[in-house]
C-alpha cells in the first residue's frame, strides 16, 4: 500500500511539473544548436565549422559542437576582428524561436575588437 502511494505521488508530481513548466526537463542543449537558435551564428553547419576550427570556447575550454550548454555557461566566439564573450541566460525550449526572443537567451559580457596585423 505504501509503495503504491509513493509511486502515485511521484507520477502526480512529475506530471504536475511537466504541464505547469513544460521545459523543466530541458536543462541543456548542444552548443551548435544553441549558437544557431540564439542567432549568434546563422547556420548549424557554420557553428560546427567554428567549433572544429577552435573559434568557440565554453567556460574557457575549446568547444566541440556536441558539448552541452547549460544556463550560466560562458561562451567565447572568435571572429575575424573581434572576440565576443557571453553568458547563457536561458536554454531554448524549441528548435526555432523568433528573432525578437533570441537575444533573451544570452547576455553579452564583453566584445573585444582585435587590431588588424596589417595596420599594426
Number of C-alpha atoms within 10 A of each C-alpha: 5 7 8 9 9 11 11 12 11 12 11 12 11 12 12 12 14 13 10 10 10 12 14 11 10 12 14 16 19 14 24 26 23 25 22 20 23 24 18 14 18 12 15 18 14 14 23 22 16 21 21 14 12 15 17 27 18 20 13 11 11 17 25 21 22 13 15 17 25 19 15 14 15 20 25 23 21 18 13 9 10 14 16 16 19 18 20 19 16 19 21 21 15 9 11 13 13 10 11 7 10 17 14 14 17 20 14 14 12 12 14 11 12 12 10 10 6 5 5 5
